[in-house]
């Protein structure tokens, strides 16, 4: 089980997004725990401000260290001190988020996500509490909430019990370094298009071989970078020539 703690200025946004569908049901069952901690609740400013101007000038406001640290401390005070924990600052300056990242983080017990806004967060508190800086991609959002929600979703679905069918997490795109093969459901013919005959054969070995061929072909076409990495790790076996 993983406990997700999300430090944010918009807790309603986070909770509404993550307490629906599969993750909502997983949280209700106790497979995961998700909470949003409102950073604004911890400001000492009488007007409820959590930001101020940056030293040295420049456009925009910066989130202050004090409310962020106190929000973080409110979570730490409730966690077993013997438990390891990761504090993830969601920022475009961080390391790119990949499926391997999600897999590694899914093995943790306590994950704290820090969502920035405005021009970011005072560097001093980041240096003090953050263990990982992770980016969803090379673009800038208005805040870290959407990126944190995407990461929580990707991580949570790898936690045993969340999807009910563990195989689905293993066989989908990126599970083995390849994009997922095409899939089909009923009816057998739709808009004049037939389900590939091999999928109706009942021969599981042939179906598996076909799916691997399709995954390789699709990855080579759509993500040649992934295809090359896969081929480096899994060089094709040369068939012996008959004498």
C-alpha positions, -999 to +999 in steps of 0.1 A: +000+000+000+011+035-008+001+067+011+000+096-013+003+131+003-001+160-021+009+195-009-011+220-029-030+253-030-059+236-047-069+204-027-104+202-042-089+199-077-067+171-067-092+151-047-119+154-073-096+142-099-081+113-080-111+100-061-130+088-091-130+056-112-103+030-105-083+050-081-113+061-061-124+024-057-088+014-048-088+041-021-121+030-008-108-006-005-077+006+013-052-005-015-040+031-016-045+063+004-047+098-011-048+131+008-044+167-003-029+191+022-037+227+017-005+248+019-026+279+025-038+265+058-003+269+072+005+305+063+012+329+092+001+358+070-032+373+084-045+378+048-038+341+039-010+349+015+016+322+006+036+342-020+058+373-022+080+392-045+114+376-055+147+391-042+166+405-071+135+415-090+118+398-119+083+390-130+058+371-110+055+360-074+072+332-055+057+307-030+073+313+004+093+287+023+074+289+057+039+277+046+054+250+024+076+237+052+049+237+078+025+219+054+052+193+048+059+190+086+022+183+093+025+152+071+059+141+086+045+143+121+019+117+111+043+093+095+062+065+112+098+080+115+112+045+107+094+045+073+114+057+043+097+085+024+102+104-009+093+141-014+087+148-050+088+184-063+068+185-095+088+208-118+098+211-155+134+213-143+133+178-129+142+144-143+117+131-170+089+109-157+089+075-174+072+041-168+103+029-150+100+059-127+064+050-119+075+014-113+102+024-089+080+048-070+052+022-067+074+002-044+075+031-018+052+034+012+050+072+016+051+096-013+048+133-008+041+155-039+049+192-037+029+213-063+043+247-071+026+278-085+035+313-097+072+315-104+079+284-082+090+279-046+117+295-025+148+274-032+157+271+005+127+249+014+133+228-017+169+221-006+156+212+029+128+188+022+128+176-015+144+142-023+133+141-060+126+167-087+105+151-115+091+166-147+062+154-167+076+169-199+093+198-215+065+223-211+052+246-184+018+243-167+001+269-145+007+247-115+020+213-104-014+197-096-022+182-130+013+168-133+012+153-098-022+138-105-008+121-137+021+107-117-001+095-089-023+077-114+006+061-132+022+049-099-010+038-082-021+015-110+011-005-104+002-012-068-010-048-063-047-049-061-055-016-077-062-030-112-073-064-100-057-079-131-019-076-126-013-089-161-028-058-176-002-036-161+026-059-174+014-062-210+003-027-218+025+000-235+060+004-219+055-026-196+083-044-215+098-014-233+075-017-263+042-001-273+012-023-268-001-044-297-035-036-312-065-052-295-100-061-306-134-070-291-168-081-304-183-081-329-160-100-353-168-077-381-174-039-376-177-014-405-165-041-428-133-046-408-126-081-395-108-091-363-075-108-374-081-145-379-052-155-357-069-140-326-099-164-332-077-195-336-074-204-299-037-211-304-022-191-276+014-196-287+006-182-322-014-153-306+015-144-284+039-145-313+015-123-334+011-098-306+049-095-302+053-090-339+027-062-338+042-046-308+076-045-324+062-032-357+042-005-340+070+006-318+094+007-347+070+029-366+058+052-339+086+053-314+119+044-331+138+056-301+121+029-279+125+003-306+163+009-308+166+006-270+146-026-270+167-041-298+199-032-280+186-051-249+171-079-269+191-085-301+174-108-326+185-144-325+201-155-358+187-187-372+213-214-380+217-222-416+209-257-427+239-275-443 
